[in-house]
Amino acid sequence: MSYQILQMLVVFLAVVEALGKVTELFICMLLLQSLNYKFLELYINLINMKRLFLVAFAFIMISTAASAQEAVHIYNPQANAQADLDAAAAKAKKANKNVFVQVGGNWCIWCIRFHNLVEKTPELKTYLNDKFETVLVNMSKENKNTAVLNKLGNPGRFGYPVFLILDGDGKVLHIENSAYLEEKDGHSVKKIQAFLQNWTYEAVHEQAK
């Protein structure tokens, strides 16, 4: 369940609760006027049961949404980030490429959106595969990769996801704040393409004319 649907559900429940309170108050007033205290007590008990049901229902839906979010497995907290970076740099050096590093976590909705955008956009996925060696570095409560990220210049200061370009020796050439690539509720394909094109091996080694 997406957070947009969850938000709509919460609003719907709030409206139902508000309308319900008006109705409940009206019925209680009628019962008081008729001095039917036995039915009034029964009705109040029914109201309390309804509220407990709504609270339980909302809790179940929120738990379901949270579980769905936790089920994402894009980033691997158990991965050896430094070993992955070293291997990617070695491959990049042989192939005259740079390394594209994506730092984030499975908890990060913007990290998931970026990953999904690349997966469903062939021109982005192909360009990344052709021009870069890609590494995903996990940053989560399970594994913050503090030593690795400090070695990379603490890119997390820009928020997540954050992107880095490394050369074939593992040297940081650039840190990109992904907020610059955002558009509405996601990322802009055109902005991502422009960013990547400026940091290919060929672009970095091009001689000024």
C-alpha positions in Angstrom: 0.0 0.0 0.0 1.4 3.4 -1.0 1.6 6.3 1.4 -0.8 8.3 -0.8 -3.5 5.6 -0.3 -2.7 5.4 3.4 -3.2 9.2 3.7 -6.5 9.0 1.9 -7.6 6.2 4.2 -6.7 8.3 7.3 -8.6 11.2 5.9 -11.6 9.0 5.1 -11.6 7.5 8.6 -11.4 11.1 10.1 -14.4 12.2 8.0 -16.4 9.1 9.0 -15.5 9.7 12.7 -16.6 13.3 12.4 -19.9 12.5 10.8 -20.4 9.7 13.3 -20.0 12.0 16.2 -22.6 14.4 14.9 -25.0 11.4 14.4 -24.2 10.0 17.8 -24.8 13.3 19.5 -28.2 13.7 17.8 -29.3 10.2 18.8 -28.2 10.7 22.4 -30.2 13.9 22.6 -33.3 12.1 21.3 -32.8 9.3 23.9 -32.3 11.8 26.7 -35.4 13.7 25.6 -37.4 10.4 25.7 -35.8 9.6 29.1 -34.9 6.1 27.8 -31.8 5.7 29.8 -31.5 1.9 29.3 -31.2 2.4 25.5 -28.9 5.3 26.0 -26.5 3.2 28.0 -26.6 0.5 25.4 -26.1 3.0 22.6 -23.0 4.5 24.3 -21.5 1.0 24.7 -22.0 0.4 20.9 -20.3 3.8 20.2 -17.3 2.7 22.3 -17.1 -0.6 20.4 -17.2 1.2 17.1 -14.4 3.5 18.0 -12.3 0.5 19.2 -12.9 -1.2 15.8 -11.9 1.9 13.9 -8.7 2.3 15.9 -7.9 -1.4 15.4 -8.6 -1.1 11.7 -6.4 1.9 11.3 -3.6 0.2 13.2 -3.8 -2.9 11.0 -3.6 -0.8 7.8 -0.7 1.2 9.0 1.2 -2.0 10.1 0.5 -3.5 6.6 1.9 -0.4 4.9 5.0 -0.4 7.1 5.5 -4.1 6.4 5.3 -3.5 2.7 7.9 -0.8 3.0 10.2 -3.0 5.0 9.9 -5.8 2.3 12.0 -3.7 -0.1 15.5 -5.3 -0.8 17.3 -2.9 -3.1 20.1 -2.1 -0.7 22.0 -4.9 1.2 22.9 -4.0 4.8 25.2 -7.1 4.9 27.3 -6.1 1.9 30.9 -5.3 2.3 30.7 -1.7 0.9 34.4 -1.1 0.7 35.1 -4.4 -1.1 32.3 -3.5 -3.6 33.7 -0.1 -4.2 37.2 -1.5 -4.7 36.0 -4.1 -7.2 34.0 -1.6 -9.1 36.9 0.8 -9.3 39.2 -1.9 -10.6 36.7 -2.8 -13.3 36.2 0.8 -14.2 39.9 1.4 -14.6 40.3 -1.4 -17.0 37.2 -0.3 -19.1 38.0 3.4 -19.0 34.8 4.2 -17.0 34.0 6.0 -13.8 32.1 4.5 -10.9 28.5 5.6 -10.1 27.8 5.2 -6.3 24.3 5.3 -5.0 24.1 5.8 -1.2 20.8 5.1 0.5 18.6 2.5 2.2 15.5 0.4 1.9 13.8 2.8 4.3 14.2 5.7 2.0 11.2 6.3 -0.3 13.2 8.7 -2.6 15.9 6.0 -2.9 13.3 3.5 -4.0 11.8 5.9 -6.4 15.1 6.6 -8.1 15.9 2.9 -8.3 12.5 2.1 -9.8 12.8 5.0 -12.3 16.1 3.6 -13.6 14.7 0.1 -13.8 11.7 1.2 -15.9 13.6 3.7 -18.1 15.7 1.7 -20.6 17.8 4.7 -21.8 18.9 5.4 -18.2 19.6 1.8 -17.4 21.6 1.2 -20.6 23.5 4.5 -20.2 24.5 3.6 -16.7 25.6 0.1 -17.6 27.6 1.3 -20.7 29.3 4.3 -19.1 29.7 3.4 -15.4 30.3 0.7 -12.9 27.5 1.0 -10.4 27.7 0.4 -6.6 24.9 0.7 -4.1 26.1 1.6 -0.6 23.7 0.9 2.2 23.1 3.4 5.0 20.5 2.2 7.6 20.2 1.5 11.3 21.4 -2.1 10.5 24.6 -0.9 8.9 25.5 2.8 8.6 28.8 2.1 6.8 30.2 5.0 8.8 33.9 4.4 8.0 33.2 4.0 4.3 31.0 7.1 4.1 33.5 9.2 6.0 36.2 8.1 3.6 34.0 9.2 0.7 33.6 12.7 2.2 30.5 12.2 4.3 28.1 12.5 1.3 25.1 11.9 3.6 25.2 15.6 4.6 23.2 16.2 1.5 20.5 13.7 2.5 19.5 10.4 0.8 19.8 9.2 -1.8 23.1 10.8 -2.6 25.2 10.0 -5.7 29.0 10.0 -6.1 31.3 9.7 -9.1 34.6 7.9 -8.4 37.5 7.4 -10.8 39.3 4.1 -11.5 41.5 4.7 -8.4 38.5 5.1 -6.1 39.0 8.9 -5.8 35.8 11.0 -5.3 35.4 13.2 -8.3 31.9 14.6 -7.5 29.1 14.3 -4.9 25.6 15.0 -6.3 22.8 16.2 -4.1 19.8 14.2 -5.5 17.4 17.1 -4.6 18.8 18.8 -7.7 17.5 16.0 -9.8 13.9 15.9 -8.4 10.8 16.8 -10.3 7.4 16.7 -8.6 7.1 13.4 -6.7 10.1 11.8 -8.4 13.2 12.4 -10.3 13.6 14.0 -13.8 15.0 11.7 -16.5 16.4 14.7 -18.3 18.2 16.0 -15.2 19.6 12.6 -14.5 20.9 12.2 -18.0 22.5 15.7 -18.0 24.2 14.9 -14.7 25.5 11.5 -15.9 26.7 12.9 -19.2 28.9 15.5 -17.4 30.6 12.8 -15.4 31.5 10.0 -17.8 35.1 9.0 -18.2 35.2 10.7 -21.6 33.6 14.0 -20.3 36.1 14.2 -17.3 39.1 13.6 -19.6 38.1 15.8 -22.4 40.6 18.4 -23.2 39.6 22.1 -23.2 39.5 23.6 -26.7 
